[in-house]
């Protein structure tokens, strides 16, 4: 399940790579030159490659360690962007297919993914599949519930403001 998350988000970014590159440049994460665009495409490729390698169970230890570093780095980046006042921006994590704000909910989501990577990192390789899939499914259900509650409270506060 972990591998499919990275494969899926990588594919969504790849399918909308022009949009994703422009979004990352807009957030001022990379410079708007060829090197900046190349680094964004490289990030998409690394995310896809790591997801595919994990799914194929190739170099699992190194792949999980790389995913852990990637997620920690991206989480730090999200926190920095929130501190810079970009919390109303879309994170661009899924290309143009799914919009998600840069806020505490995104940080919590990333921390849960980091936890799942750590759990998979320390589980024995023969039992990790069922347990990791169960935890990932539980996380996705929880994540969906958090998003819906967040939308509900946002719309409720907008309703209160109109009164």
ABEGO torsion letter per residue (X at the ends): XAAAAAAAAAAAAAAAAAAAAAAAAAAGABBABAAAAAAAAAAAAAAAAAAAAAAAGBGAAAAAAAAAAAAAAAAAAAAAAAAAGAAABBAGAAEAABBBBBBAAAAAAAAAAAAAAAAAAABBAAAAAAAAAAAAAAAAAAAAAAAAAAAAAAAAAAAAAAX
